């Protein structure tokens, strides 16, 4: 059984994730809480803008840095469903 590779959180995208977009919704989450979306190279900017205009985006780091803990993240990156309701 092979290890599953993380995939992009953009709606309909199945590309390998390269970036972690750390975010939180201040109306729902405590300031230190970080949710994560994963992004491929193609969708990093789109997903960052989607979160940024809402004031949710906190950090964008390479997945390898996030997993190694170099980015100050939890080391757990996961795409919680599909992101970006307007498509890719």
Order of alpha helices (4+ residues) and beta strands (2+ residues): beta-beta-alpha-beta-alpha
